[in-house]
Amino acid sequence: MTYPIDGGEAVLEAFRNLGIRYIVSSPGSEWGSVWEAIARQKVSGAAGPEYLSCWHETLAVNIAMGYTLATGRMQAVMLHAGVGLLQGSAGIHSAHIQNVPLVVLSGESISYGEQAGFDPGAQWYQNLSVVGGPQRLVEPYVKWASQVASVDTLYESILRAGHMAQRTPAGPVYVNVPIETQLREWAKPARLRQALPFVPPRAPTADIERVAALLRDAKNPVITTEAGGSSRASYAALMALAEAAAIAVVETPSSVFSSFPKDHPLHGGPGIAPYFETTDLVLVVRSRIPWYPPRKFPPNATIVLIDENPYRPHMVYQNLHADWVLEGDATFTLDSLATLARGAPLAPVEERRARHAAQHAKREEERLRTVEDAKTKRPIHPIWLCAALSEALPEGTTYVDESVSDRAAVEAHLRNKGPLSFIKVRGALGQGLGHAIGVKLAMPERTVVALMGDGAFLYNPVTQSLGYSMRDGLPILIVVFNNGGYKAMKNNQLTYYPDGAGRRHGIFPGETIGGPDYATLGQPFGCWGRRVDDPNELVDALREAHRATLEGKTAILNVVLES
């Protein structure tokens, strides 16, 4: 039997023209039309996106996010009705606050069994309808959300949504495609409008030249960044500027990307606090929170923001005390400043370079002493765990961080190096495994390690993530920082009540986890697992776990830490 081309083909055609490589989905009963279009694509051998079927909505969103963070290329997510949208909402919110472009689709029925000759199923009438449509559920944390009521507007609506997702500030968009819209015959236009590449705006040349003059006159400039290295190009541009002008680079405690090599003499360590009183110029590169609290900022410095999206509209409050704003393509701005900086007088630049190198060497000596002190502590100390990771795993490893309470140890002692060697999960906990799988999908040649606090690990869709990674050949190494409880919750109670009943009697209700034997959780899927509590066995255990991933197995290393 021959069926007419319908709205499913319009959806797929829009994805093709947007350059979507993967449709990541936790399947729902509204997508038969799109699945049929994918089947036709496969039979014909036509080019088009690949469909990835996950076992959980949060996992689907996070895989798409991880892939996009690693490649810079927007992907599509298909979920189920309003309920699936709610399941994936933590990931969609995370994409929103992290400016990750995604095209998210789900559907609904708008006939509820009343249309003659068409029965979508009683579930839409009973349980799945949302007053005002499922778009209402995600409107606060997407750039745009709407229903497509006609097959005639379906292709253009998705194409337009993809354009909006990529424009500054980038972020997720949502399209509600009812079943009835999908099943209508689609008269494919003879000439389809093609997706246009997005070229980010640039800061005015005169403003860049003015900031370059400030930089030439500065005695103690500092760069602080949260996501300066979000692409290979911006990583290289930031390094070029730092080296040209001998500027110390500090990565904020909220950094979400590796932005500068930690072994570089100009790396100024985690956080800007040591430079507060001495710096006279701060270049704030792609950073939401360069210091905290916001009222405590460098008192003697001119502050310059370099960012595509310096004033983030998703934040309820933000005060960066900026004197200058270079709003636009940050990579272009950094490259331009680096070029202009090369003409500066050499003497002050070289004096700064020598000073920063000496300070870096001193900090590194102190850090190595700290590692040596932690190396033999029992239970295993998180500082030694981070140092052991650096020793045991290859230099090209990418770490996806959801360690939470041990983040300070990760910042100081994990010696990741190079662009995209470190990616931090923002927003709700429970997304690290999906991010790591998405990064592995984008860079299959790399070792990808998920650094998981034991509490954060249990917020993840663990079963679904382990099964999916094994089924689709995307092995990752999961390191559980197991301190036996919700350490952040205990610290919170102690912060507010340092001599309260909790401390005096050892009662911390929010701390208890009582978690499982993490190393065995992957056994049903053929994953590798091991528990380690001896610091002398840690490096060998990490190497064994790494070998397991090279053999195609997702590995779980349960590292028992001090509580």
C-alpha positions in Angstrom: 0.0 0.0 0.0 1.2 3.5 -0.8 0.8 6.2 1.8 0.9 9.9 1.2 3.8 12.0 2.4 2.7 13.6 5.6 3.9 15.8 8.4 6.5 13.3 9.6 8.4 14.0 6.4 8.2 17.8 7.1 9.7 17.3 10.5 12.5 15.1 9.2 13.2 17.5 6.3 13.5 20.5 8.7 16.0 18.5 10.8 18.0 17.7 7.7 18.2 21.3 6.6 19.2 22.4 10.1 22.2 20.1 10.0 20.8 17.9 12.8 22.9 14.7 13.1 21.0 13.0 15.9 17.4 12.9 17.0 17.7 11.8 20.6 14.4 10.4 21.9 12.6 8.7 24.7 9.8 7.5 22.5 6.2 8.4 22.8 3.1 7.3 21.0 2.7 10.5 19.0 5.7 9.9 16.7 4.6 7.2 14.3 4.6 9.6 11.4 8.2 10.6 12.1 9.3 7.0 12.5 7.7 6.1 9.2 9.7 9.0 7.6 12.9 7.7 9.1 12.1 4.2 7.8 11.7 5.6 4.3 14.9 7.5 4.7 16.7 4.3 5.6 15.2 2.2 2.8 16.1 4.8 0.2 19.6 5.5 1.5 18.9 9.2 1.7 21.0 11.4 3.9 19.5 12.5 7.2 19.7 12.5 10.9 20.1 9.3 12.9 17.5 8.3 15.4 18.7 7.4 18.9 16.2 5.7 21.2 16.9 6.2 24.9 15.3 4.7 28.0 14.6 8.0 29.8 13.7 11.6 28.9 16.4 13.2 31.1 18.9 10.9 29.5 17.8 11.9 26.0 18.1 15.6 26.7 21.5 15.2 28.4 22.9 13.1 25.6 21.9 15.8 23.1 23.4 18.5 25.4 26.7 16.6 25.9 27.0 16.2 22.1 26.3 19.8 21.5 28.7 21.0 24.2 31.5 18.9 22.7 30.8 19.9 19.1 29.0 23.2 19.1 26.4 21.7 16.8 22.7 21.8 17.8 20.8 18.5 18.0 17.1 17.6 18.3 15.2 15.9 21.1 11.8 14.2 20.8 9.9 13.5 24.0 6.4 12.3 24.8 3.5 14.7 25.4 3.6 16.8 28.5 4.6 14.0 30.9 7.8 13.2 29.0 8.5 16.9 28.8 8.3 17.2 32.5 10.6 14.2 32.9 13.2 15.9 30.7 12.6 19.4 32.2 15.7 19.3 34.4 17.9 18.9 31.3 16.0 21.5 29.3 16.4 24.0 32.2 20.1 23.2 32.3 20.4 23.8 28.6 18.6 27.2 29.1 21.0 28.4 31.8 24.0 27.1 29.9 23.0 28.6 26.5 22.9 25.3 24.8 20.8 25.3 21.6 18.4 22.4 21.3 15.2 21.8 19.3 12.9 19.9 21.6 9.7 18.4 20.3 6.7 16.6 21.9 3.1 16.2 20.8 -0.5 16.0 21.9 -3.8 14.9 20.5 -6.3 17.7 19.8 -9.2 15.5 18.7 -9.5 13.2 21.8 -11.3 10.4 19.8 -14.0 12.7 18.5 -12.7 12.8 14.9 -14.5 10.3 12.7 -12.3 7.6 11.4 -9.3 8.5 13.6 -8.5 7.2 17.1 -5.3 8.5 18.8 -5.9 6.3 21.9 -7.8 6.9 25.1 -4.7 7.9 27.0 -4.8 11.3 25.4 -8.3 11.9 26.6 -7.7 10.4 30.0 -4.3 11.4 31.2 -2.1 13.3 28.7 -4.0 16.5 27.9 -2.7 19.8 29.2 -4.9 22.9 29.4 -3.3 25.4 27.1 -1.0 22.8 25.6 2.2 21.2 26.8 4.1 24.3 25.8 2.9 26.0 29.0 5.0 23.5 31.0 8.3 24.7 29.6 7.7 28.4 28.7 9.8 29.7 31.7 13.0 27.9 30.6 13.0 27.9 26.9 13.6 30.7 24.4 10.4 30.1 22.5 7.5 27.6 22.8 4.5 27.1 20.5 2.1 24.6 19.0 2.1 23.9 15.2 -1.6 23.6 14.3 -1.2 23.1 10.6 0.9 20.8 8.5 1.4 23.7 6.0 3.4 25.6 8.6 5.2 22.6 10.2 8.4 22.7 8.1 8.9 26.5 8.5 8.0 26.4 12.2 10.7 23.9 13.0 13.3 25.6 10.8 12.5 28.9 12.5 12.7 27.3 15.9 16.2 26.0 15.0 17.3 29.5 13.9 16.0 31.0 17.2 17.8 28.3 19.3 21.2 29.3 17.8 20.8 33.0 18.0 22.3 34.9 20.9 21.6 34.1 23.6 21.5 30.5 22.4 19.2 28.0 24.2 16.5 25.4 23.9 13.3 25.9 22.0 10.1 23.8 22.1 7.7 22.8 19.4 4.5 21.0 20.1 3.5 18.9 17.1 0.0 17.4 17.5 -0.6 13.9 16.1 -3.3 15.3 13.8 -0.8 17.8 12.3 1.7 15.1 11.7 -0.8 12.8 9.9 -2.0 15.4 7.4 -0.7 15.1 3.9 2.2 17.4 3.3 2.6 19.0 -0.1 6.4 19.5 -0.1 7.1 22.9 -1.7 9.1 22.8 -5.0 11.6 25.1 -3.4 12.2 24.6 0.3 13.8 27.5 2.2 17.2 26.3 3.5 18.5 27.0 7.0 20.9 29.9 7.1 24.1 29.6 9.2 24.1 31.8 12.3 27.0 34.3 12.3 27.3 35.9 15.8 27.5 39.7 16.0 30.8 41.3 16.9 31.8 44.0 19.3 32.6 47.4 17.6 36.2 47.7 16.5 36.5 51.1 18.3 35.5 49.5 21.6 38.0 46.6 21.1 40.8 49.1 20.4 39.9 51.1 23.5 40.1 48.0 25.7 43.4 47.1 24.0 44.7 50.6 25.1 43.6 49.9 28.7 45.5 46.6 28.5 48.6 48.3 27.3 48.5 50.7 30.3 47.6 48.1 32.9 50.2 46.9 35.3 48.4 43.9 36.7 45.7 42.7 34.4 43.9 39.4 35.1 41.6 37.3 33.0 38.8 35.4 34.9 36.7 33.0 32.9 34.0 30.4 33.4 33.5 29.2 29.8 36.3 30.9 27.8 37.3 27.5 26.4 33.8 26.4 25.3 35.3 25.7 21.8 38.7 24.8 20.5 38.9 28.2 18.7 38.0 30.2 21.8 40.5 28.1 23.9 43.2 29.0 21.5 42.2 32.7 21.3 42.2 33.0 25.1 45.7 31.5 25.3 47.0 33.7 22.5 45.8 36.8 24.4 47.2 35.7 27.7 50.6 34.8 26.2 50.8 38.0 24.1 50.2 40.3 27.1 51.4 38.0 29.9 48.1 38.0 31.7 47.3 35.6 34.6 44.3 33.5 33.8 42.1 32.3 36.7 39.2 29.8 36.2 36.2 30.5 38.5 34.8 27.9 40.9 31.8 27.8 38.7 33.8 27.0 35.5 32.0 24.8 33.1 34.8 24.2 30.5 38.6 23.9 30.6 39.8 27.2 29.4 43.5 27.3 30.1 46.2 24.6 30.8 46.8 24.2 34.5 50.5 23.6 34.0 51.0 26.8 32.0 53.1 29.5 33.9 50.3 32.0 33.4 47.6 29.8 35.0 46.6 31.8 38.1 44.8 29.0 40.0 41.1 28.6 40.8 39.4 31.9 41.7 40.3 35.5 41.6 40.6 36.2 45.3 44.4 36.3 45.4 44.4 39.1 42.8 41.6 41.3 44.4 43.7 44.0 45.8 46.5 44.2 43.2 44.7 43.9 39.8 44.0 47.1 37.9 42.2 45.5 35.0 40.0 42.4 34.9 38.8 40.8 31.7 35.7 38.8 32.6 35.4 36.3 29.7 32.1 34.4 29.4 31.4 34.3 33.1 28.2 34.6 35.1 29.8 34.8 38.5 33.4 36.0 38.4 33.3 36.6 42.2 30.9 36.1 45.1 29.2 37.8 46.8 28.6 40.2 43.9 29.3 43.2 46.1 32.8 42.0 46.8 34.6 42.9 43.6 38.2 44.0 42.8 38.1 47.6 44.2 41.0 49.1 42.1 40.2 47.5 38.8 38.6 48.5 35.6 36.2 45.6 34.7 35.6 44.6 31.1 33.1 42.0 30.1 33.9 39.9 27.0 30.8 37.7 26.2 28.2 36.9 23.6 25.6 37.2 26.3 27.0 39.3 29.2 23.7 40.1 30.8 22.0 36.7 31.2 18.2 37.2 31.1 17.6 33.9 32.9 19.3 35.2 36.1 17.0 37.0 38.6 19.9 39.1 39.8 23.4 39.9 38.4 25.8 42.7 39.2 29.2 42.4 37.4 30.3 46.1 38.1 31.3 46.4 34.4 33.0 49.5 33.1 33.2 48.2 29.6 31.3 45.6 27.7 32.6 43.9 24.5 29.4 42.2 23.6 29.6 39.8 20.6 31.6 36.9 19.3 34.1 36.3 22.2 36.5 34.3 20.1 36.8 37.2 17.6 37.2 39.7 20.5 40.0 37.7 22.1 41.8 37.2 18.8 41.6 40.9 18.1 42.9 41.8 21.5 45.8 39.3 21.1 46.8 40.9 17.8 46.7 44.4 19.2 48.6 43.3 22.4 51.6 42.1 20.4 52.5 45.7 19.7 52.7 46.7 23.4 56.1 47.6 25.0 58.0 44.5 25.9 59.5 45.4 29.3 56.4 45.4 31.5 55.0 42.4 29.7 58.2 40.3 30.3 58.3 41.5 33.9 54.8 40.2 34.4 55.5 37.0 32.6 58.5 36.3 34.9 56.5 37.2 38.0 53.5 35.0 37.1 55.9 32.1 36.3 57.5 32.3 39.7 54.1 32.5 41.5 52.9 29.5 39.4 56.0 27.5 40.3 55.5 28.3 44.0 51.8 27.3 43.9 52.7 24.0 42.1 55.3 23.2 44.8 52.7 23.7 47.5 50.1 21.7 45.6 52.5 18.7 45.2 53.2 18.8 48.9 49.5 18.7 49.6 49.1 15.7 47.2 52.0 13.9 49.0 50.3 14.5 52.4 47.0 13.1 51.1 48.5 10.2 49.2 48.5 7.7 52.1 45.5 8.8 54.1 42.8 6.3 54.9 40.0 6.4 53.8 41.1 7.7 50.5 41.4 11.5 50.4 39.6 13.3 47.4 42.8 15.2 46.7 44.7 11.9 46.1 41.8 10.6 44.0 42.1 13.7 41.7 45.9 13.4 41.5 45.6 9.6 40.9 43.2 10.3 38.0 45.7 12.6 36.5 48.5 10.0 36.9 46.5 6.9 35.7 44.5 8.2 32.7 45.8 9.5 29.3 46.3 13.2 28.7 43.5 13.5 26.1 40.8 12.4 28.6 37.6 14.5 29.0 36.2 14.7 32.5 32.5 15.4 33.0 32.1 16.8 36.5 29.2 16.2 38.9 31.4 15.6 42.0 29.7 18.5 43.9 31.2 18.5 47.4 34.7 17.6 46.3 34.7 20.2 43.5 37.5 22.2 45.2 39.8 19.1 45.1 38.8 18.6 41.4 39.6 22.3 40.6 43.1 22.2 42.2 44.3 18.7 41.6 42.7 17.2 38.5 45.3 18.1 35.8 43.1 18.0 32.8 44.7 19.7 29.8 43.6 21.0 26.5 40.3 22.2 25.0 37.2 20.2 26.0 39.1 18.3 28.6 36.7 19.3 31.3 32.9 20.0 31.2 30.9 20.8 34.3 27.2 19.9 34.6 25.1 22.9 35.5 21.7 23.1 37.0 19.9 20.2 38.6 21.9 17.2 39.8 21.4 13.9 38.0 22.6 14.8 34.6 26.3 13.8 34.5 25.9 10.3 33.1 23.9 11.6 30.1 26.3 14.4 29.5 29.2 12.0 29.5 27.5 9.6 27.1 26.8 12.6 24.8 30.4 13.7 24.9 31.5 10.1 24.1 29.1 10.1 21.1 30.7 13.3 19.9 34.3 12.2 20.5 34.4 8.3 20.5 38.2 8.3 20.3 38.5 10.0 23.7 38.4 8.4 27.2 35.4 10.1 28.8 35.2 10.0 32.6 32.1 11.0 34.7 33.2 12.3 38.1 30.2 11.6 40.3 29.5 12.4 44.0 27.6 9.4 45.4 24.6 11.5 46.1 24.7 13.1 42.6 25.1 9.6 41.0 21.8 8.5 42.6 19.9 11.4 41.1 20.9 10.2 37.6 18.8 7.6 35.6 21.5 5.1 36.4 20.0 1.9 35.0 19.0 3.6 31.7 22.4 5.3 31.3 24.4 2.0 31.9 22.2 0.0 29.6 22.2 2.6 26.9 26.0 3.1 27.0 26.6 -0.6 26.6 23.8 -1.2 24.0 25.1 1.6 21.7 28.8 1.0 22.2 29.5 4.2 24.1 31.7 3.1 27.1 32.5 5.6 29.7 34.4 5.4 33.0 32.3 6.4 36.1 34.2 7.3 39.2 32.0 7.5 42.3 33.3 9.9 44.9 31.8 7.9 47.7 31.9 9.8 51.0 28.9 7.9 52.4 26.4 10.7 52.6 25.1 14.0 51.3 28.2 16.0 52.5 26.8 19.3 51.2 23.6 18.8 53.3 25.6 18.2 56.5 27.8 21.2 55.8 24.7 23.3 55.3 23.3 22.4 58.7 26.7 23.1 60.3 27.1 26.4 58.6 23.8 27.8 60.1 24.1 26.0 63.4 27.8 25.5 64.1 27.2 24.5 67.8 23.6 23.2 67.4 22.0 20.0 68.4 23.2 18.3 65.2 26.8 18.8 66.0 26.5 18.1 69.7 24.6 14.8 69.1 25.7 13.8 65.7 22.3 14.1 64.1 22.3 15.2 60.5 19.0 14.1 58.9 19.8 15.4 55.4 23.1 13.6 55.2 22.0 10.0 55.1 22.2 8.0 51.8 22.8 4.4 52.7 23.6 3.8 49.0 24.0 0.5 47.1 27.2 -1.3 46.2 27.8 1.0 43.2 30.4 -1.2 41.6 27.8 -4.0 41.0 25.0 -1.9 39.5 26.2 -2.5 35.9 26.4 -6.2 36.1 23.1 -6.9 34.3 24.5 -5.0 31.3 28.0 -6.5 31.3 29.7 -3.4 32.8 33.0 -3.6 34.7 32.9 -2.7 38.4 35.3 -2.5 41.4 35.3 -1.0 44.9 38.5 0.5 46.2 39.3 1.8 49.6 43.1 1.4 49.8 45.0 4.5 48.6 47.9 2.2 47.4 45.6 0.4 45.0 43.9 3.5 43.5 46.2 4.1 40.5 46.1 0.4 39.5 42.3 0.3 39.9 41.9 3.4 37.7 44.1 1.8 35.0 42.2 -1.4 35.2 38.9 0.6 34.8 40.4 2.4 31.8 41.4 -0.8 30.2 37.8 -2.0 30.6 36.5 1.0 28.6 39.0 0.3 25.8 37.5 -3.2 25.6 34.0 -1.6 25.2 32.7 -1.9 28.7 31.4 1.0 30.8 33.3 0.9 34.0 32.2 1.9 37.5 34.9 2.5 40.1 33.5 3.0 43.6 36.1 5.0 45.5 35.5 5.0 49.3 36.5 8.4 50.6 36.7 10.0 54.0 33.3 11.1 55.1 
